[in-house]
Amino acid sequence: MTLREQKASLRKRIGDELRKLRPEEIERQSTIITKQALQMLAYKNAKSIAIFLSMPGREVSTREIVLHSLENGKAVFVPYLRPGEAPKSRVMDMLQLRDTGDFQSLKPDNWGIPSLSKESVDERTNAMGGKGVSNRRDEKAAPNLDLIFVPAVAFDRSHRRLGHGKGFYDRYFQTYKDAFDPNQAGQNMPYLVGLALSQQMLPPEEDIPVDENDWIVDEVVTADT
């Protein structure tokens, strides 16, 4: 099989397992994972984080991490998808939530994921600098994230990641890396943390198929960690 076919097969297999999960089991695992994430030194030390907003019934709930972060004065950035330059393409930005009320007012998209409204985008701080989407950002501004909580379909024991196949996160990580000056003090890549239900972790003997465009995260938090 080609790499694309291997990934598609694995996505289907994991997706089939996730569809069997009851909401109570996802909630149980999410509670354990949240407690572990909040105890991480990387989280405690972070002043600014980016975090995915959860797809109901298919991944770890991040709601309590978002609320805890906002309540404790961290800058919280969440995904916003916009049209890319190529036809039918989309690009992901990370835009800032204002406060807990802002977060709780977000409306679900077609997948049930809480999402930023298009009307609010221009006034939101971009994690890459400036306001609004990245093609209008201040190119002189330095990226500003300490930690990114990363979603996936699956992870393996070496922290390789299988995404949903759109490449949003891999491209974002590369764009972020390209935007900062490694010779300037205080500019580093954020710490990348995967959050995974037990069913999203491959057994020790199995690896995620990857190529040179696939990023490896620094750590994966699961209910079994």
C-alpha positions as CSV (number, residue, x, y, z in Angstrom):
1,M,0.0,0.0,0.0
2,T,1.1,3.6,-0.6
3,L,1.6,5.9,2.4
4,R,-1.7,7.6,1.7
5,E,-3.5,4.2,1.6
6,Q,-1.9,3.1,4.9
7,K,-3.0,6.3,6.6
8,A,-6.5,6.0,5.2
9,S,-6.8,2.4,6.4
10,L,-5.6,3.3,9.9
11,R,-8.0,6.3,10.1
12,K,-10.9,3.9,9.3
13,R,-9.8,1.4,11.9
14,I,-9.4,3.9,14.7
15,G,-12.6,5.7,13.6
16,D,-14.5,2.4,13.9
17,E,-13.2,1.9,17.4
18,L,-14.1,5.5,18.5
19,R,-17.7,5.1,17.2
20,K,-18.1,2.2,19.7
21,L,-17.3,4.5,22.6
22,R,-20.2,5.6,24.9
23,P,-20.2,9.3,25.8
24,E,-19.7,8.4,29.5
25,E,-16.5,6.6,28.6
26,I,-15.2,9.6,26.7
27,E,-16.1,11.9,29.6
28,R,-14.3,9.5,32.1
29,Q,-11.1,9.5,30.1
30,S,-11.3,13.2,29.4
31,T,-11.5,13.9,33.2
32,I,-8.4,11.9,33.8
33,I,-6.5,13.4,30.9
34,T,-7.5,16.9,31.9
35,K,-6.1,16.4,35.5
36,Q,-2.8,15.1,34.1
37,A,-2.5,17.9,31.6
38,L,-3.1,20.6,34.2
39,Q,-0.3,19.1,36.3
40,M,2.3,19.2,33.5
41,L,5.2,21.6,34.2
42,A,5.0,22.8,30.6
43,Y,1.4,23.8,31.2
44,K,2.0,25.4,34.6
45,N,4.8,27.5,33.1
46,A,3.0,28.4,29.9
47,K,1.8,32.0,29.6
48,S,0.2,31.4,26.2
49,I,-1.3,28.2,24.8
50,A,-3.1,27.0,21.7
51,I,-5.6,24.2,22.0
52,F,-8.1,22.5,19.7
53,L,-11.8,22.6,20.6
54,S,-13.2,19.1,20.7
55,M,-15.3,17.2,18.2
56,P,-18.1,15.6,20.3
57,G,-17.9,11.9,20.6
58,R,-14.7,11.5,18.7
59,E,-11.9,12.9,20.8
60,V,-10.8,14.1,24.3
61,S,-12.9,17.0,25.6
62,T,-10.7,20.1,26.1
63,R,-13.4,22.3,27.6
64,E,-12.1,22.2,31.2
65,I,-8.5,22.8,30.1
66,V,-9.7,25.9,28.2
67,L,-11.7,27.2,31.1
68,H,-8.9,26.6,33.6
69,S,-6.4,28.4,31.3
70,L,-8.6,31.4,30.9
71,E,-9.5,31.5,34.6
72,N,-5.8,31.5,35.5
73,G,-4.7,34.3,33.2
74,K,-3.2,32.4,30.3
75,A,-3.6,33.6,26.8
76,V,-5.6,31.0,25.0
77,F,-5.6,30.6,21.2
78,V,-8.0,28.3,19.3
79,P,-8.1,27.2,15.6
80,Y,-9.8,29.2,12.9
81,L,-10.0,27.9,9.3
82,R,-10.0,30.3,6.4
83,P,-9.8,30.0,2.6
84,G,-6.3,29.4,1.3
85,E,-4.7,30.8,-1.9
86,A,-5.3,27.6,-3.8
87,P,-8.9,26.7,-4.9
88,K,-10.9,24.9,-2.3
89,S,-8.0,25.0,0.1
90,R,-8.1,26.1,3.7
91,V,-5.5,27.4,6.2
92,M,-5.5,27.3,10.0
93,D,-4.8,30.3,12.2
94,M,-4.7,30.3,16.0
95,L,-6.8,33.3,17.3
96,Q,-7.2,34.4,20.9
97,L,-10.2,33.9,23.1
98,R,-11.1,37.0,25.1
99,D,-12.4,35.3,28.3
100,T,-14.6,32.5,29.6
101,G,-17.8,34.2,28.4
102,D,-16.3,34.5,24.9
103,F,-15.5,30.8,24.9
104,Q,-18.9,29.7,26.2
105,S,-20.7,31.8,23.6
106,L,-19.1,30.0,20.6
107,K,-21.6,28.3,18.3
108,P,-21.0,24.8,17.1
109,D,-20.0,24.2,13.4
110,N,-21.4,21.3,11.3
111,W,-19.2,18.9,13.2
112,G,-20.4,20.1,16.6
113,I,-17.1,21.9,17.3
114,P,-17.3,25.3,19.0
115,S,-16.1,27.8,16.5
116,L,-15.1,31.4,16.2
117,S,-17.5,33.5,14.2
118,K,-16.2,35.1,11.0
119,E,-17.4,38.5,12.2
120,S,-15.2,38.4,15.3
121,V,-11.9,37.4,13.6
122,D,-10.5,40.8,12.6
123,E,-10.4,42.0,16.2
124,R,-8.8,38.8,17.6
125,T,-5.0,38.6,18.4
126,N,-3.2,36.1,16.2
127,A,-0.7,33.8,17.8
128,M,1.7,34.6,14.9
129,G,1.4,38.3,15.6
130,G,-1.0,41.1,14.8
131,K,-4.8,40.9,14.5
132,G,-7.0,38.7,12.4
133,V,-5.8,36.0,10.0
134,S,-2.2,35.4,9.2
135,N,-2.2,36.8,5.6
136,R,-2.9,40.3,7.2
137,R,-0.6,39.9,10.3
138,D,2.3,42.1,11.2
139,E,5.3,40.2,9.7
140,K,7.6,41.9,12.2
141,A,5.8,40.4,15.2
142,A,7.3,37.3,16.8
143,P,5.2,34.2,17.3
144,N,3.9,33.9,20.8
145,L,3.0,30.4,22.0
146,D,4.5,28.3,24.8
147,L,2.4,25.2,24.4
148,I,0.1,23.7,21.8
149,F,-2.4,20.9,22.7
150,V,-2.7,18.8,19.5
151,P,-5.5,16.6,18.3
152,A,-5.1,13.5,16.2
153,V,-6.9,10.4,15.0
154,A,-4.1,8.3,16.5
155,F,-0.6,8.5,18.1
156,D,2.1,5.8,18.5
157,R,4.5,5.2,21.4
158,S,7.2,7.3,19.7
159,H,4.8,10.3,19.6
160,R,4.2,10.1,15.8
161,R,0.8,11.5,14.9
162,L,-1.9,10.6,12.4
163,G,-4.1,13.6,11.7
164,H,-7.4,13.8,9.8
165,G,-5.6,14.1,6.5
166,K,-5.9,17.8,5.8
167,G,-2.4,18.8,7.0
168,F,-3.6,21.8,9.0
169,Y,-1.4,21.2,12.1
170,D,1.7,20.1,10.2
171,R,1.6,23.2,8.0
172,Y,0.9,25.4,11.0
173,F,3.9,24.0,12.9
174,Q,6.1,24.6,9.9
175,T,4.8,28.1,9.3
176,Y,5.4,28.9,13.0
177,K,9.0,27.5,12.8
178,D,9.6,29.6,9.7
179,A,8.3,32.8,11.3
180,F,10.7,33.0,14.3
181,D,14.4,33.8,14.5
182,P,16.1,30.9,16.4
183,N,19.1,33.3,17.1
184,Q,16.9,35.7,19.0
185,A,16.5,35.1,22.7
186,G,13.1,33.9,23.8
187,Q,12.0,32.6,20.4
188,N,11.4,28.9,20.4
189,M,9.0,26.3,19.1
190,P,6.1,25.7,21.5
191,Y,6.0,22.4,23.4
192,L,3.7,20.1,21.5
193,V,1.4,17.9,23.5
194,G,-1.0,15.3,22.1
195,L,-4.2,14.5,23.9
196,A,-5.5,11.0,23.2
197,L,-8.2,8.6,24.3
198,S,-6.9,5.1,25.0
199,Q,-8.4,3.9,21.8
200,Q,-6.3,6.4,19.8
201,M,-3.0,5.0,21.0
202,L,-1.5,2.3,18.8
203,P,-0.1,-0.8,20.5
204,P,3.7,-0.8,21.2
205,E,4.6,-2.9,18.2
206,E,2.8,-0.7,15.7
207,D,4.0,2.6,14.2
208,I,2.2,5.5,12.5
209,P,3.3,5.7,8.8
210,V,4.8,9.1,8.3
211,D,6.9,11.1,5.8
212,E,9.1,14.2,6.1
213,N,6.1,16.5,6.3
214,D,4.7,14.8,9.4
215,W,5.6,16.4,12.8
216,I,6.2,14.4,15.9
217,V,4.8,15.8,19.2
218,D,6.9,16.1,22.3
219,E,4.5,14.3,24.6
220,V,1.2,12.4,24.5
221,V,-1.2,12.4,27.5
222,T,-3.7,9.6,27.8
223,A,-5.9,8.2,30.5
224,D,-3.4,5.3,30.8
225,T,-0.3,7.5,31.2
